[in-house]
Amino acid sequence: MHHSHEALDRPGGVARVGLLVPLRDPEFRKLWLALCVSLLGDGAFLVAVAWKVYELSNSPTAMAIVGIAMTVPTIMFLLIGGVASDRFSRRTLMVAADLLRALAGAVLAGLALGGVLEVWHVAVLAALYGTGAAFFAPAFDAFVPDIVPAERLARANALDQLMRPLVLRMAGPALGGILVAAGGAGLVFALDSATFLFSAAMLLLVRVPATPMQSGSVSVVRDLAEGWRFVRERVWLWATFASAAVAYLCFMGPVEVLLPYLVKNDLDGSARDLGMVFAAGGLGSVACALAMGQRDIPRRGITFMYLAWTLATLAVAGYGLSSALWQLMLAALAFNALETAGTIVWATMKQRHVPRAMLGRVSSLDWLISIGLLPLSFALTGPVAGAIGTRGTLVAAGVVGAVVTCAAFFVPGVRDIEREADESRRPPAESLGDVDAAGVASSGAREAA
């Protein structure tokens, strides 16, 4: 799956707005529309669930419990989801995951609108969301190369990273803040459920090219062992998975739990203010995706990716140092722009260098290892914040997470894939001094942020 895409960067190689090239394909358009609509609901959900939990129990611990409830099922079922996506119809798995999450949203909406919602209800239903995500994420990662030609993958990933923040972090939260203020969180939960139903309907319309079944093995354990062996033999994969796991341990819990708490309690903000912070992060991601979508990923992707992710994680400290809403928005913009840059490279790299028949399993291992420590991150956030304060926890999370991310770049063998790519591009007469610098691309290892 090693391809040269340099021709696309020459004059006339792509349309002026290269980012939109994948949308020429009608099947990708359907997938893109399905995801756009469901992520709009998810973005509104982010604001509504945080605000509702803090209304029910103004405690970071309650929000942490909800976070744990959502992530534990995801972790439990990711490997099964990865094997399933290499064995069965990836489209069918995504539809089933959407329907499960639509059901959870509908029940959540009914309880909220009926005035009987409690924190434990939110936690239980969040677990259903997490289960759906465990099957949807690896199936989606492996499905994109099924319908997108190899030469358009980088742009498809850039478009994906444009759309996600645009609707998940900008339009969705802004809409969520307005709807919570106008009609309460129950209205948003109902909207989120409806968007999952729309997504499932659109996915059913996507025509998938006829391909042989991905996995020929009859043993789930053998399939998993094969995927793990593939990852273990490639340092650039397992080192990135591991560094993402520790970085997420450091900052995901603090950001998810303490950022809404900071807006509501320290800054006396509203749900709209929280939506504005999320939206600022989305703006950073959109600008980054637009810039990167005009051409292929950098040549030295690993170097580019680790630099971007190190700086992104350091930006988390900015949340703790902020004393005004505009400062929180600036930190969110920087974090999301840098995170998106690394993610585009990472996803494209996986899709190009991992065999298609194994992509679902590798993606599930990526997600599993990357988010495997999230329950611990949520569990530690409350006690740590109680010991060193909300702001101190956010600053420490950013600094320690950045150090861990940067350290993984120096693991021997991490950059071997860059050197191999340079060797394959270099004409026989080319000298070492003529080699250009460059970068790589996106997915689960850091996408959860």
N, C-alpha and C positions, 0 to 999 in steps of 0.2 A: 504493500500500500504506500510505497514511496513514489511521489509524483513531483514533477517540476511544473511550477505554475508561473514561471517568469514571463511567459508570453502574454499573460493577462495584464501585465503592468506596462506593456508597450503601448504607444499611441494607437488607438483604434482597437485595442484588445478587448475593451469592455465599454459598456455605455458610460456616459458621463457620470451618472449616479450609480457606480458599480455596486453599491450596497443593495440596490433593488433588483439586480439581475436574477436572483433565485425566484423572485415573485413572477417571473415569466412562466414558470411551471405551474399549471393549474392544481396539481396535487399538493405541492408545497404551499400554495396560496390557501388551500383549505386547512392544512395543518396550522399554518401561521394564524389564520383567523380564529380557529378553535382555541389556540393558546392565548391569543390577545384577549379574547372575551373572558376566559376563565381567570386569567391573571388580573383583569380589571376587578373582578369580584374578590380575588384574594387580597389585592391591595386595599380595598375597602375593609375587608375582614381584619387586616392587620391593626387598623385603627380601632375598629369596633370591639374586637375581643380584648385588646389591652385596656381600653377605656371601661368596658363593662366589668372586667375582673377587678380593676382598681375601685370601681363604684361599689362592688359587692364586698370587697375586702381590701382596704387601702394598705396593702402590704406587699413588698417585693416577693415574699415567700409564696403567696398565692399565685402570683404570675409565674414564678419558678416552677410550681407544681404543674401548671398548665403546659409550660414548655417541656417538662420532663414527660408528661403524658403524651405529648405529640411526637417526641423524638424516640422514645423507647420502642414503640411498635415499628417505626420506620427502620430502626437498627435491626430489630428481630427478623423482619421479613425481607430485607434488602437482598440477601443472598438468594433466597427463593425467587424473588422477583427477577434477579439477574439470570438465573438458570431458565426460568420460564420464558424470558424474552429471547433467549437463544434457542428455545425448543418450539415455542408456539407463536401464533400470530401476535406481533407486537401491537398492531392496531387494536385487536380485541382486548388485550391486557389494558391498554390505555382507556378504552371505553369503559371497561369494568371498574377501573380505578376512579374515573370521573363519576360514575353512577353511585359508587360507595360514598364519595365525598358530597355528592348532591344530597343523599339521604341524611348524612350527618348535619349538613347545613340546614335542611328543612326542619329537623327535630330541634336544633338549636334555636331556630327562628320561632318555632311554635312555643317553646318554653319561655323565651324572652318576651315575646308579644303577650303571652298569657300572664306575665309578671311573676312566674314561679322559678325562674332560672337561679341556680346556685353554682358556686365555684366547682363543686364536684361534678355537676352536669357538664360544665365546660370541659373539664379534664377528660371525662369519659368520651365525649364526642370528638375532642381533639385527638384522641387515640385513633378514632376511625379515619380522620384526616391523615394522620401519620401512616396508617396502614396503606391507604390509597397511594400516598406518595412513594412508598417502598416499591410498588409495582409500576407506577407511572414513570418515575425518573429513569431507571435503566432502560426501560422499553423505549422511551422517547429518545435518549441518547443514541441507541442503536438503530432507531427507525429513520432518523434523518438521513444517514448515508444510503438507506434503502431507496429513497425517492429523490435524492439530490445528487447530481453528477459530481464526481470527485473534484473537478476543477472549480466547482462553485461552493465547496464546503466552507472555505474561510469566510466568504461573504454571507453564506447562510447563517453561520455562527455569529458574525458581526450583527446581522439583522436581528437574530434572536436576542443578542445582548443589547440592542437598541430598543426592541419591543418590551423586554422584561422591565427595565427601569421606567420606561415611558408610561406603561400601564400599571405595573406593580408598585412602583415607588413614587409616581407622580399623579397620574390621573386617578388611580384607584384610591390612594389615601386621601386625596383632595375630595373625591366624591364621598368617601367614607366619613370624613369629618363633617361634611355638610349634612349627610343623611342622619348621622348620629345626633347632631344638633336639632335636626328637624323632626325626626320620628323615632329616634332611639336605635339601639344596637340591633334589635330584632329585625328591623327593616333591612339592615345591611346583611344579616345572616341569610335572609330570604333571597336577596339579590345574589349572594355568592352561590347559593344552591342552584338558582336558575342558570347562572353562567356555566356551571358544570354540566347541566343538562344540554345546553347549547353546544358546548365543546364535544360532548359524546355524539351528538347528532352530526356535527360537521366531520368528525373522525370517521364515522360510518360511510361518509361520501367519498373518502380518499381511496382511490384505486391504487393498490399495491402491486408492483411488478411481480410476476410469477417467479419465485425463486425456490430452490430446494430447501427443505427444513434445515435450519442452521446446525443443530447438534445431532450427530449420529449416535451418540452414546445412549445407552438405556439406563445408566446409573446417574442419579443426581449427584451423589458423592464424587463419582469419577469426573463429572462435568466441573464441579467446584474445584477439585484437585488440579485439573488441567488449567483452569483459569488462574488459580493461585500460583502454580508453577511458572506460568507465563509472566506474571507480575514479579515474582521473586527473582527471576533471571534478568530483569531490566531495572537497573538502579533508578533511572529517571522516573519510573512509575512508583516503585515502593517508597522511595525517599520523599517524593512529593505527597503521596498519600499520608505518610507518617508526619511530615511537617505540618500539613493541613490539620491533622487530628490534634496536635498539640496547640497550634495557633487557635483553633476553634475552642479548645478547652479554655484558653486564656481569655478570649474576647467575646465569644458568641453569647454566653449566658449574661455577662455584664451588659452588653449592648441591648439584647432583647428585653431584659428585665428592668434595667436601671434607666435607660433612655426615656421611656414613658414616665417613669417615676420622677426623673429630673425635671421634665417639662411640666408635669402636673403640680409637684410639690415645691421644688426649688425656685422655679420661674413663674409659678402661679398661672401656667398656660392652660389652654383649652384643647379639645380634640382637634380643632382646626389647626392649632399651633403644631401639634404633633404631626398632623398630616403635612404641614409645610416643611418640617424637617425631613420627613421621608421623601417629599417631592423634590427637595433640593438635592438629595442623594440621587434621585432618578435623573435629574437634569445633568449631573456629572456623568452618569453612565451613558446617557443619550449622546452627549457631546463626544465622548470617547468612542462609542460605537460608530458614530457617523464618520469620525476621522479614520478609524481603522478599517472601516468597511469599503474604503475606496481602493484598497490594494490588498495584496496577499499579506500574510503574517510575516514578521521579520525573520531573517535567516537564523539568527541565534536566538531561537525562541525561549530556550531554558533560561538564558541570561536575562532576557527581557522580562520574562514572566516572574522570576524570583525578585528582580529589582522592583517591579510594579507591586507585587504582593507585600514585600517588606515595607515599602513606603505606605501602602494602604493600611496595613496593620498598625503602623506607627500613628496614622491619622486618628485611630480610635482614641488615643490619648487626648486628642483635641476635644472630644466630648466632655471629658472630665475637667478640662481647663476652661471651658466656655462658661461665661457668666451672663450671656444674653442670647436670645433666640437666633439672631443673625449669625452668631458665632457657631452655634450648633449646626445651623444650615450649611455654613462654610465647611465645617469638619465633615459633615455628611457628604457634601459634594466631592471633596477630595478623596474620601475613603471609597466611594462608589465608582468614581472615574478610574482610579488606579486598580481597584478590584476587577472591574470590567475588562480593562486592558489585558491583565494576566489571564482572565478566564477565556477570552476569545482565542488566545494562543493555545491554551491548554486543551480546549475541546477539539480544535482543529488538529492538533498534534495527535491526540488519541485516535481520532477518526482516520487519520492517514497512516499511522504506524501500528495500529492494532488490527489483526485480521477480522474481517466482517463477522465471521462465524463465532468469534469470541468476544465481540465488543460488548454484548449485554452483560456477560460475566465480569469482564474487566471494569465496566462502568459500575456494576453493583458493588464490587470490591472497593472501588474509588469512593463511592458514596458511603459505604459501610465504615471503612477505616477513617475517612475524613470526619464523619459526624459521630463516630463511635463513643467519643468522650463527652458529647453534648449533655447527656443527663447529669454527669458529674459537674459540668460547667454550670448548669442551672442550679444544682444542689449546693454548690459552693458559693454562689453569688450572694445569697442572703447573709450567711455568716461572715464572709469577707467584708461585705459592705457594712455590716454591723461593727466590725473591728476597725476598719480604716476609712469608712465613709463612702458615700456614693461616688464622689468625685475621685477620691484616691483609688478606688477599685477600677474605675475606667482608665485612669492614667497608667496604673500598673499593668492592666490588661493589654493596652496598646504597646507599651515598651517591651514587656516580656515576650509577647506574641511576635513582635518584629524581630527580636534577637533570635528566636527559635526559627522563624522563617528564613532569615538570612543564613543561619548556620547550616541548614540543609543544603544550600547551594554549594557548599564546600565538601560535601560527602563525595569521596572518590567514585567516579563513574557517572555522576549525575549529568555531566555535559558531554558524555560520549556520543549521544545521538546528534549533537551539533557537529562534532568533529566528523562523524560518518557522513553527514549531509554535505559538509564542506568538501570532503574527499570526493564524493560522487559528483559534485558540481565542477570541480577544478579540472580544467584541461591539462593534458600532460606537461605542457611547457610553462604552466602558471607557477609563479613563485609564491612562497608563503606570504610575502609582503603585499600581494595583490588581493588577498582574501578580504571581502567586505564584512562589515559587522552586521548583525541582525537579531531576530527573536522568534518565539513559538506560541501555543494556544490553549484553550478553555474547558471546563466541565465541572464535574462534581467535586473534585478535590477542594475547590474554593467556592463553588457556586452557591452554596447554601446561604452565604452572606448576601 
